[in-house]
Amino acid sequence: EVQLVESGGGLVQAGESLRLSCAASGFSFDDSAIGWFRQAPGKAREGLACKSSRDDGPYYADPAVRGRFTITSDNAKKTVYLHITSLKPEDTAVYYCAVMYNVVGPCIPHQGLYDYWGQGTQVTVSS
């Protein structure tokens, strides 16, 4: 059974940092890419970053994301992390990870390319 379990969200103050985790199981991690996405209240889900197991990557949706968001992975633990620094109230959202199967090169954090999604973890940033 494919599982993606996000954790690490919560209520934080603006300016603080968080590390979100995405623990994967039930599929070939070595042939996949994991992407991080978020959906803020009343907004469409947006891609943030992704990392392919076979590519040094990572890849970010835009330069603004790259500055405060960092995606890393521990292939031995089959876990991908999203580190967020200098959190802002506008970062308040549900953060999701998703897997794209059969990836042998770079990935793109475009939600339409991903095969399976986790349930998400809520991040709330207070001002």
FISEKE-23700 format. One record per residue: residue number from 1; x, z, y negated of N, C-alpha, C, O in turn. Coordinates in steps of 0.05 Angstrom, whole numbers. Layout:
{seq:NUM	n.u:X	n.w:Z	n.v:Y	ca.u:X	ca.w:Z	ca.v:Y	c.u:X	c.w:Z	c.v:Y	o.u:X	o.w:Z	o.v:Y} .
...
% end
This chain:
{seq:1	n.u:17	n.w:0	n.v:24	ca.u:0	ca.w:0	ca.v:0	c.u:18	c.w:0	c.v:-25	o.u:36	o.w:16	o.v:-28} .
{seq:2	n.u:12	n.w:-18	n.v:-43	ca.u:27	ca.w:-20	ca.v:-68	c.u:19	c.w:3	c.v:-86	o.u:-5	o.w:9	o.v:-89} .
{seq:3	n.u:38	n.w:16	n.v:-97	ca.u:33	ca.w:37	ca.v:-116	c.u:52	c.w:36	c.v:-139	o.u:76	o.w:31	o.v:-136} .
{seq:4	n.u:41	n.w:39	n.v:-163	ca.u:57	ca.w:43	ca.v:-187	c.u:46	c.w:68	c.v:-200	o.u:23	o.w:69	o.v:-208} .
{seq:5	n.u:63	n.w:88	n.v:-203	ca.u:54	ca.w:113	ca.v:-214	c.u:69	c.w:119	c.v:-240	o.u:93	o.w:124	o.v:-239} .
{seq:6	n.u:55	n.w:118	n.v:-262	ca.u:67	ca.w:125	ca.v:-288	c.u:66	c.w:155	c.v:-293	o.u:47	o.w:168	o.v:-284} .
{seq:7	n.u:86	n.w:165	n.v:-306	ca.u:86	ca.w:193	ca.v:-314	c.u:103	c.w:196	c.v:-339	o.u:118	o.w:178	o.v:-347} .
{seq:8	n.u:101	n.w:219	n.v:-351	ca.u:118	ca.w:225	ca.v:-374	c.u:104	c.w:224	c.v:-401	o.u:116	o.w:231	o.v:-421} .
{seq:9	n.u:79	n.w:216	n.v:-401	ca.u:64	ca.w:215	ca.v:-426	c.u:56	c.w:243	c.v:-434	o.u:60	o.w:263	o.v:-420} .
{seq:10	n.u:44	n.w:245	n.v:-457	ca.u:34	ca.w:270	ca.v:-467	c.u:30	c.w:270	c.v:-497	o.u:30	o.w:248	o.v:-510} .
{seq:11	n.u:26	n.w:293	n.v:-508	ca.u:23	ca.w:296	ca.v:-537	c.u:50	c.w:304	c.v:-549	o.u:62	o.w:325	o.v:-542} .
{seq:12	n.u:59	n.w:289	n.v:-568	ca.u:84	ca.w:294	ca.v:-581	c.u:82	c.w:292	c.v:-611	o.u:62	o.w:281	o.v:-622} .
{seq:13	n.u:101	n.w:303	n.v:-625	ca.u:102	ca.w:301	ca.v:-654	c.u:116	c.w:275	c.v:-662	o.u:134	o.w:265	o.v:-648} .
{seq:14	n.u:109	n.w:265	n.v:-685	ca.u:123	ca.w:241	ca.v:-696	c.u:153	c.w:248	c.v:-699	o.u:160	o.w:269	o.v:-707} .
{seq:15	n.u:169	n.w:228	n.v:-692	ca.u:198	ca.w:232	ca.v:-693	c.u:210	c.w:240	c.v:-667	o.u:235	o.w:237	o.v:-664} .
{seq:16	n.u:194	n.w:250	n.v:-648	ca.u:205	ca.w:258	ca.v:-623	c.u:209	c.w:234	c.v:-604	o.u:202	o.w:211	o.v:-611} .
{seq:17	n.u:220	n.w:240	n.v:-581	ca.u:226	ca.w:219	ca.v:-561	c.u:211	c.w:225	c.v:-535	o.u:205	o.w:248	o.v:-529} .
{seq:18	n.u:207	n.w:205	n.v:-519	ca.u:195	ca.w:208	ca.v:-493	c.u:209	c.w:190	c.v:-473	o.u:220	o.w:169	o.v:-481} .
{seq:19	n.u:209	n.w:197	n.v:-448	ca.u:217	ca.w:179	ca.v:-427	c.u:194	c.w:177	c.v:-407	o.u:185	o.w:196	o.v:-395} .
{seq:20	n.u:183	n.w:153	n.v:-406	ca.u:162	ca.w:147	ca.v:-387	c.u:175	c.w:136	c.v:-361	o.u:195	o.w:122	o.v:-361} .
{seq:21	n.u:162	n.w:143	n.v:-338	ca.u:172	ca.w:135	ca.v:-313	c.u:151	c.w:118	c.v:-298	o.u:127	o.w:123	o.v:-301} .
{seq:22	n.u:161	n.w:99	n.v:-283	ca.u:143	ca.w:83	ca.v:-266	c.u:155	c.w:83	c.v:-238	o.u:175	o.w:69	o.v:-233} .
{seq:23	n.u:143	n.w:98	n.v:-220	ca.u:153	ca.w:100	ca.v:-193	c.u:139	c.w:80	c.v:-176	o.u:114	o.w:79	o.v:-174} .
{seq:24	n.u:154	n.w:63	n.v:-162	ca.u:143	ca.w:40	ca.v:-147	c.u:146	c.w:44	c.v:-117	o.u:165	o.w:56	o.v:-108} .
{seq:25	n.u:127	n.w:35	n.v:-103	ca.u:128	ca.w:35	ca.v:-74	c.u:109	c.w:15	c.v:-62	o.u:91	o.w:5	o.v:-76} .
{seq:26	n.u:114	n.w:7	n.v:-37	ca.u:96	ca.w:-11	ca.v:-23	c.u:102	c.w:-40	c.v:-26	o.u:86	o.w:-57	o.v:-17} .
{seq:27	n.u:124	n.w:-47	n.v:-38	ca.u:131	ca.w:-76	ca.v:-41	c.u:161	c.w:-77	c.v:-44	o.u:175	o.w:-57	o.v:-46} .
{seq:28	n.u:172	n.w:-102	n.v:-42	ca.u:200	ca.w:-106	ca.v:-43	c.u:210	c.w:-104	c.v:-72	o.u:208	o.w:-122	o.v:-88} .
{seq:29	n.u:221	n.w:-81	n.v:-78	ca.u:230	ca.w:-75	ca.v:-105	c.u:252	c.w:-94	c.v:-113	o.u:255	o.w:-101	o.v:-137} .
{seq:30	n.u:269	n.w:-102	n.v:-94	ca.u:292	ca.w:-119	ca.v:-100	c.u:284	c.w:-147	c.v:-108	o.u:301	o.w:-162	o.v:-119} .
{seq:31	n.u:260	n.w:-155	n.v:-103	ca.u:251	ca.w:-182	ca.v:-109	c.u:230	c.w:-182	c.v:-131	o.u:213	o.w:-201	o.v:-132} .
{seq:32	n.u:230	n.w:-162	n.v:-148	ca.u:208	ca.w:-160	ca.v:-167	c.u:218	c.w:-153	c.v:-195	o.u:242	o.w:-148	o.v:-199} .
{seq:33	n.u:200	n.w:-154	n.v:-213	ca.u:205	ca.w:-145	ca.v:-240	c.u:184	c.w:-125	c.v:-248	o.u:160	o.w:-128	o.v:-240} .
{seq:34	n.u:191	n.w:-106	n.v:-263	ca.u:172	ca.w:-86	ca.v:-273	c.u:170	c.w:-89	c.v:-304	o.u:191	o.w:-91	o.v:-317} .
{seq:35	n.u:146	n.w:-90	n.v:-313	ca.u:142	ca.w:-92	ca.v:-342	c.u:127	c.w:-68	c.v:-352	o.u:112	o.w:-54	o.v:-338} .
{seq:36	n.u:132	n.w:-62	n.v:-377	ca.u:118	ca.w:-40	ca.v:-391	c.u:100	c.w:-52	c.v:-413	o.u:108	o.w:-71	o.v:-427} .
{seq:37	n.u:76	n.w:-42	n.v:-414	ca.u:56	ca.w:-52	ca.v:-433	c.u:43	c.w:-27	c.v:-445	o.u:45	o.w:-5	o.v:-435} .
{seq:38	n.u:28	n.w:-32	n.v:-466	ca.u:12	ca.w:-10	ca.v:-477	c.u:-13	c.w:-21	c.v:-490	o.u:-15	o.w:-44	o.v:-497} .
{seq:39	n.u:-33	n.w:-4	n.v:-491	ca.u:-59	ca.w:-11	ca.v:-503	c.u:-67	c.w:12	c.v:-521	o.u:-74	o.w:33	o.v:-512} .
{seq:40	n.u:-67	n.w:6	n.v:-547	ca.u:-76	ca.w:26	ca.v:-566	c.u:-106	c.w:25	c.v:-569	o.u:-118	o.w:4	o.v:-563} .
{seq:41	n.u:-119	n.w:46	n.v:-579	ca.u:-148	ca.w:46	ca.v:-582	c.u:-157	c.w:22	c.v:-599	o.u:-148	o.w:18	o.v:-621} .
{seq:42	n.u:-176	n.w:7	n.v:-588	ca.u:-188	ca.w:-15	ca.v:-603	c.u:-171	c.w:-39	c.v:-605	o.u:-178	o.w:-58	o.v:-620} .
{seq:43	n.u:-148	n.w:-40	n.v:-591	ca.u:-130	ca.w:-62	ca.v:-593	c.u:-125	c.w:-75	c.v:-565	o.u:-131	o.w:-62	o.v:-545} .
{seq:44	n.u:-116	n.w:-99	n.v:-565	ca.u:-109	ca.w:-112	ca.v:-540	c.u:-84	c.w:-101	c.v:-528	o.u:-67	o.w:-90	o.v:-542} .
{seq:45	n.u:-82	n.w:-103	n.v:-503	ca.u:-57	ca.w:-94	ca.v:-489	c.u:-34	c.w:-112	c.v:-497	o.u:-37	o.w:-136	o.v:-499} .
{seq:46	n.u:-11	n.w:-100	n.v:-502	ca.u:12	ca.w:-116	ca.v:-511	c.u:36	c.w:-110	c.v:-492	o.u:39	o.w:-88	o.v:-482} .
{seq:47	n.u:52	n.w:-130	n.v:-488	ca.u:76	ca.w:-127	ca.v:-473	c.u:98	c.w:-115	c.v:-489	o.u:101	o.w:-121	o.v:-513} .
{seq:48	n.u:114	n.w:-98	n.v:-477	ca.u:136	ca.w:-85	ca.v:-491	c.u:163	c.w:-94	c.v:-480	o.u:180	o.w:-103	o.v:-496} .
{seq:49	n.u:167	n.w:-92	n.v:-455	ca.u:193	ca.w:-98	ca.v:-443	c.u:191	c.w:-101	c.v:-413	o.u:171	o.w:-93	o.v:-401} .
{seq:50	n.u:211	n.w:-114	n.v:-401	ca.u:211	ca.w:-116	ca.v:-372	c.u:239	c.w:-117	c.v:-362	o.u:258	o.w:-122	o.v:-377} .
{seq:51	n.u:241	n.w:-111	n.v:-336	ca.u:268	ca.w:-112	ca.v:-324	c.u:264	c.w:-122	c.v:-295	o.u:248	o.w:-112	o.v:-280} .
{seq:52	n.u:280	n.w:-142	n.v:-288	ca.u:280	ca.w:-153	ca.v:-262	c.u:302	c.w:-139	c.v:-245	o.u:324	o.w:-134	o.v:-255} .
{seq:53	n.u:296	n.w:-134	n.v:-220	ca.u:316	ca.w:-120	ca.v:-203	c.u:341	c.w:-137	c.v:-199	o.u:362	o.w:-127	o.v:-194} .
{seq:54	n.u:338	n.w:-164	n.v:-200	ca.u:360	ca.w:-182	ca.v:-194	c.u:373	c.w:-193	c.v:-218	o.u:392	o.w:-209	o.v:-216} .
{seq:55	n.u:365	n.w:-185	n.v:-241	ca.u:376	ca.w:-195	ca.v:-266	c.u:385	c.w:-171	c.v:-282	o.u:371	o.w:-151	o.v:-283} .
{seq:56	n.u:407	n.w:-174	n.v:-295	ca.u:417	ca.w:-152	ca.v:-311	c.u:397	c.w:-144	c.v:-334	o.u:396	o.w:-121	o.v:-342} .
{seq:57	n.u:383	n.w:-164	n.v:-343	ca.u:362	ca.w:-159	ca.v:-363	c.u:371	c.w:-140	c.v:-384	o.u:395	o.w:-142	o.v:-392} .
{seq:58	n.u:356	n.w:-123	n.v:-395	ca.u:326	ca.w:-124	ca.v:-396	c.u:317	c.w:-143	c.v:-417	o.u:333	o.w:-154	o.v:-432} .
{seq:59	n.u:291	n.w:-147	n.v:-419	ca.u:280	ca.w:-165	ca.v:-438	c.u:258	c.w:-151	c.v:-454	o.u:241	o.w:-136	o.v:-443} .
{seq:60	n.u:258	n.w:-156	n.v:-480	ca.u:239	ca.w:-142	ca.v:-498	c.u:221	c.w:-162	c.v:-511	o.u:228	o.w:-185	o.v:-516} .
{seq:61	n.u:197	n.w:-153	n.v:-517	ca.u:177	ca.w:-171	ca.v:-528	c.u:185	c.w:-181	c.v:-556	o.u:181	o.w:-205	o.v:-562} .
{seq:62	n.u:196	n.w:-164	n.v:-572	ca.u:205	ca.w:-173	ca.v:-598	c.u:226	c.w:-153	c.v:-609	o.u:229	o.w:-131	o.v:-598} .
{seq:63	n.u:241	n.w:-161	n.v:-629	ca.u:263	ca.w:-145	ca.v:-639	c.u:254	c.w:-117	c.v:-648	o.u:269	o.w:-98	o.v:-646} .
{seq:64	n.u:229	n.w:-115	n.v:-658	ca.u:220	ca.w:-89	ca.v:-667	c.u:218	c.w:-69	c.v:-644	o.u:222	o.w:-45	o.v:-647} .
{seq:65	n.u:211	n.w:-79	n.v:-621	ca.u:209	ca.w:-62	ca.v:-597	c.u:237	c.w:-54	c.v:-588	o.u:241	o.w:-31	o.v:-582} .
{seq:66	n.u:255	n.w:-72	n.v:-589	ca.u:283	ca.w:-67	ca.v:-579	c.u:295	c.w:-43	c.v:-594	o.u:310	o.w:-28	o.v:-582} .
{seq:67	n.u:288	n.w:-39	n.v:-619	ca.u:301	ca.w:-18	ca.v:-635	c.u:295	c.w:10	c.v:-625	o.u:312	o.w:27	o.v:-626} .
{seq:68	n.u:271	n.w:15	n.v:-616	ca.u:262	ca.w:42	ca.v:-609	c.u:255	c.w:45	c.v:-579	o.u:252	o.w:67	o.v:-569} .
{seq:69	n.u:253	n.w:22	n.v:-566	ca.u:245	ca.w:23	ca.v:-538	c.u:268	c.w:13	c.v:-520	o.u:280	o.w:-8	o.v:-526} .
{seq:70	n.u:273	n.w:27	n.v:-499	ca.u:294	ca.w:19	ca.v:-481	c.u:284	c.w:21	c.v:-452	o.u:273	o.w:42	o.v:-444} .
{seq:71	n.u:287	n.w:0	n.v:-437	ca.u:278	ca.w:0	ca.v:-409	c.u:303	c.w:1	c.v:-392	o.u:322	o.w:-14	o.v:-395} .
{seq:72	n.u:302	n.w:20	n.v:-373	ca.u:324	ca.w:23	ca.v:-354	c.u:311	c.w:25	c.v:-326	o.u:287	o.w:29	o.v:-323} .
{seq:73	n.u:328	n.w:23	n.v:-306	ca.u:318	ca.w:26	ca.v:-279	c.u:338	c.w:40	c.v:-261	o.u:362	o.w:40	o.v:-266} .
{seq:74	n.u:327	n.w:53	n.v:-241	ca.u:343	ca.w:65	ca.v:-219	c.u:334	c.w:52	c.v:-194	o.u:314	o.w:60	o.v:-182} .
{seq:75	n.u:347	n.w:31	n.v:-185	ca.u:338	ca.w:16	ca.v:-162	c.u:337	c.w:32	c.v:-137	o.u:320	o.w:28	o.v:-119} .
{seq:76	n.u:355	n.w:51	n.v:-135	ca.u:355	ca.w:69	ca.v:-111	c.u:330	c.w:85	c.v:-109	o.u:320	o.w:91	o.v:-88} .
{seq:77	n.u:320	n.w:93	n.v:-132	ca.u:296	ca.w:109	ca.v:-133	c.u:271	c.w:92	c.v:-137	o.u:248	o.w:102	o.v:-137} .
{seq:78	n.u:275	n.w:66	n.v:-140	ca.u:252	ca.w:47	ca.v:-144	c.u:236	c.w:57	c.v:-168	o.u:211	o.w:58	o.v:-167} .
{seq:79	n.u:249	n.w:64	n.v:-189	ca.u:236	ca.w:74	ca.v:-213	c.u:247	c.w:60	c.v:-237	o.u:271	o.w:56	o.v:-240} .
{seq:80	n.u:228	n.w:53	n.v:-255	ca.u:236	ca.w:41	ca.v:-280	c.u:226	c.w:59	c.v:-303	o.u:205	o.w:71	o.v:-302} .
{seq:81	n.u:243	n.w:62	n.v:-322	ca.u:238	ca.w:80	ca.v:-344	c.u:234	c.w:65	c.v:-370	o.u:245	o.w:44	o.v:-375} .
{seq:82	n.u:218	n.w:77	n.v:-388	ca.u:216	ca.w:67	ca.v:-415	c.u:222	c.w:91	c.v:-433	o.u:207	o.w:110	o.v:-434} .
{seq:83	n.u:244	n.w:88	n.v:-448	ca.u:252	ca.w:109	ca.v:-466	c.u:242	c.w:101	c.v:-494	o.u:247	o.w:78	o.v:-503} .
{seq:84	n.u:229	n.w:119	n.v:-507	ca.u:218	ca.w:113	ca.v:-534	c.u:229	c.w:134	c.v:-553	o.u:226	o.w:158	o.v:-548} .
{seq:85	n.u:241	n.w:125	n.v:-574	ca.u:252	ca.w:144	ca.v:-594	c.u:236	c.w:142	c.v:-620	o.u:222	o.w:122	o.v:-624} .
{seq:86	n.u:240	n.w:161	n.v:-637	ca.u:228	ca.w:161	ca.v:-664	c.u:198	c.w:154	c.v:-662	o.u:189	o.w:136	o.v:-676} .
{seq:87	n.u:184	n.w:168	n.v:-646	ca.u:156	ca.w:161	ca.v:-641	c.u:140	c.w:163	c.v:-667	o.u:144	o.w:180	o.v:-684} .
{seq:88	n.u:121	n.w:144	n.v:-670	ca.u:103	ca.w:143	ca.v:-693	c.u:74	c.w:146	c.v:-684	o.u:68	o.w:140	o.v:-661} .
{seq:89	n.u:57	n.w:154	n.v:-702	ca.u:28	ca.w:156	ca.v:-694	c.u:18	c.w:129	c.v:-684	o.u:0	o.w:129	o.v:-667} .
{seq:90	n.u:27	n.w:107	n.v:-694	ca.u:18	ca.w:81	ca.v:-685	c.u:28	c.w:74	c.v:-657	o.u:19	o.w:54	o.v:-645} .
{seq:91	n.u:45	n.w:91	n.v:-645	ca.u:53	ca.w:87	ca.v:-617	c.u:33	c.w:100	c.v:-598	o.u:35	o.w:97	o.v:-574} .
{seq:92	n.u:13	n.w:113	n.v:-609	ca.u:-8	ca.w:125	ca.v:-592	c.u:-22	c.w:103	c.v:-577	o.u:-33	o.w:84	o.v:-588} .
{seq:93	n.u:-22	n.w:106	n.v:-550	ca.u:-33	ca.w:86	ca.v:-533	c.u:-32	c.w:95	c.v:-504	o.u:-19	o.w:116	o.v:-498} .
{seq:94	n.u:-45	n.w:80	n.v:-487	ca.u:-41	ca.w:84	ca.v:-458	c.u:-18	c.w:64	c.v:-451	o.u:-20	o.w:40	o.v:-457} .
{seq:95	n.u:2	n.w:75	n.v:-437	ca.u:25	ca.w:59	ca.v:-429	c.u:23	c.w:53	c.v:-399	o.u:18	o.w:70	o.v:-383} .
{seq:96	n.u:25	n.w:27	n.v:-393	ca.u:23	ca.w:18	ca.v:-366	c.u:49	c.w:5	c.v:-356	o.u:63	o.w:-7	o.v:-372} .
{seq:97	n.u:54	n.w:8	n.v:-331	ca.u:74	ca.w:-9	ca.v:-319	c.u:60	c.w:-28	c.v:-299	o.u:39	o.w:-22	o.v:-289} .
{seq:98	n.u:73	n.w:-50	n.v:-294	ca.u:62	ca.w:-70	ca.v:-277	c.u:85	c.w:-85	c.v:-262	o.u:107	o.w:-86	o.v:-272} .
{seq:99	n.u:79	n.w:-96	n.v:-239	ca.u:99	ca.w:-109	ca.v:-223	c.u:93	c.w:-139	c.v:-221	o.u:70	o.w:-147	o.v:-218} .
{seq:100	n.u:114	n.w:-155	n.v:-223	ca.u:112	ca.w:-183	ca.v:-218	c.u:129	c.w:-188	c.v:-193	o.u:153	o.w:-182	o.v:-192} .
{seq:101	n.u:117	n.w:-200	n.v:-173	ca.u:130	ca.w:-204	ca.v:-147	c.u:147	c.w:-230	c.v:-148	o.u:143	o.w:-247	o.v:-164} .
{seq:102	n.u:165	n.w:-231	n.v:-129	ca.u:181	ca.w:-255	ca.v:-123	c.u:196	c.w:-265	c.v:-148	o.u:195	o.w:-289	o.v:-154} .
{seq:103	n.u:209	n.w:-247	n.v:-161	ca.u:225	ca.w:-254	ca.v:-185	c.u:254	c.w:-253	c.v:-177	o.u:264	o.w:-233	o.v:-167} .
{seq:104	n.u:268	n.w:-275	n.v:-182	ca.u:297	ca.w:-276	ca.v:-175	c.u:314	c.w:-279	c.v:-200	o.u:339	o.w:-281	o.v:-197} .
{seq:105	n.u:302	n.w:-280	n.v:-223	ca.u:318	ca.w:-283	ca.v:-248	c.u:306	c.w:-266	c.v:-270	o.u:295	o.w:-245	o.v:-265} .
{seq:106	n.u:307	n.w:-276	n.v:-294	ca.u:297	ca.w:-261	ca.v:-317	c.u:266	c.w:-258	c.v:-315	o.u:252	o.w:-273	o.v:-302} .
{seq:107	n.u:257	n.w:-238	n.v:-329	ca.u:228	ca.w:-233	ca.v:-331	c.u:219	c.w:-237	c.v:-360	o.u:235	o.w:-238	o.v:-378} .
{seq:108	n.u:193	n.w:-238	n.v:-362	ca.u:180	ca.w:-240	ca.v:-389	c.u:158	c.w:-219	c.v:-389	o.u:142	o.w:-218	o.v:-371} .
{seq:109	n.u:156	n.w:-202	n.v:-410	ca.u:135	ca.w:-182	ca.v:-411	c.u:108	c.w:-194	c.v:-421	o.u:97	o.w:-185	o.v:-441} .
{seq:110	n.u:99	n.w:-214	n.v:-406	ca.u:73	ca.w:-226	ca.v:-412	c.u:54	c.w:-217	c.v:-390	o.u:58	o.w:-222	o.v:-367} .
{seq:111	n.u:32	n.w:-204	n.v:-398	ca.u:15	ca.w:-191	ca.v:-379	c.u:3	c.w:-210	c.v:-359	o.u:-3	o.w:-202	o.v:-336} .
{seq:112	n.u:-1	n.w:-235	n.v:-366	ca.u:-13	ca.w:-253	ca.v:-347	c.u:4	c.w:-260	c.v:-323	o.u:-6	o.w:-271	o.v:-304} .
{seq:113	n.u:29	n.w:-252	n.v:-324	ca.u:47	ca.w:-259	ca.v:-302	c.u:49	c.w:-237	c.v:-281	o.u:62	o.w:-240	o.v:-261} .
{seq:114	n.u:37	n.w:-214	n.v:-286	ca.u:41	ca.w:-191	ca.v:-269	c.u:18	c.w:-188	c.v:-249	o.u:-5	o.w:-194	o.v:-254} .
{seq:115	n.u:26	n.w:-179	n.v:-225	ca.u:9	ca.w:-179	ca.v:-202	c.u:-7	c.w:-154	c.v:-197	o.u:-29	o.w:-154	o.v:-187} .
{seq:116	n.u:5	n.w:-132	n.v:-205	ca.u:-7	ca.w:-106	ca.v:-198	c.u:0	c.w:-86	c.v:-220	o.u:22	o.w:-86	o.v:-231} .
{seq:117	n.u:-20	n.w:-69	n.v:-227	ca.u:-17	ca.w:-51	ca.v:-249	c.u:-21	c.w:-22	c.v:-241	o.u:-36	o.w:-16	o.v:-223} .
{seq:118	n.u:-6	n.w:-5	n.v:-254	ca.u:-10	ca.w:24	ca.v:-251	c.u:-34	c.w:33	c.v:-267	o.u:-47	o.w:17	o.v:-281} .
{seq:119	n.u:-40	n.w:58	n.v:-265	ca.u:-64	ca.w:69	ca.v:-278	c.u:-59	c.w:77	c.v:-307	o.u:-78	o.w:81	o.v:-323} .
{seq:120	n.u:-34	n.w:78	n.v:-315	ca.u:-27	ca.w:84	ca.v:-342	c.u:-23	c.w:114	c.v:-348	o.u:-32	o.w:131	o.v:-333} .
{seq:121	n.u:-8	n.w:119	n.v:-369	ca.u:-3	ca.w:146	ca.v:-378	c.u:-7	c.w:147	c.v:-408	o.u:2	o.w:130	o.v:-423} .
{seq:122	n.u:-22	n.w:167	n.v:-417	ca.u:-29	ca.w:169	ca.v:-445	c.u:-6	c.w:181	c.v:-461	o.u:5	o.w:201	o.v:-454} .
{seq:123	n.u:0	n.w:168	n.v:-483	ca.u:19	ca.w:179	ca.v:-503	c.u:4	c.w:182	c.v:-529	o.u:-8	o.w:163	o.v:-540} .
{seq:124	n.u:4	n.w:206	n.v:-539	ca.u:-9	ca.w:212	ca.v:-565	c.u:12	c.w:224	c.v:-584	o.u:25	o.w:244	o.v:-577} .
{seq:125	n.u:14	n.w:211	n.v:-607	ca.u:34	ca.w:220	ca.v:-626	c.u:20	c.w:231	c.v:-651	o.u:5	o.w:217	o.v:-664} .
{seq:126	n.u:25	n.w:256	n.v:-657	ca.u:12	ca.w:268	ca.v:-680	c.u:31	c.w:267	c.v:-704	o.u:56	o.w:268	o.v:-701} .
{seq:127	n.u:20	n.w:265	n.v:-727	ca.u:36	ca.w:263	ca.v:-751	c.u:43	c.w:290	c.v:-763	o.u:56	o.w:292	o.v:-783} .
% end
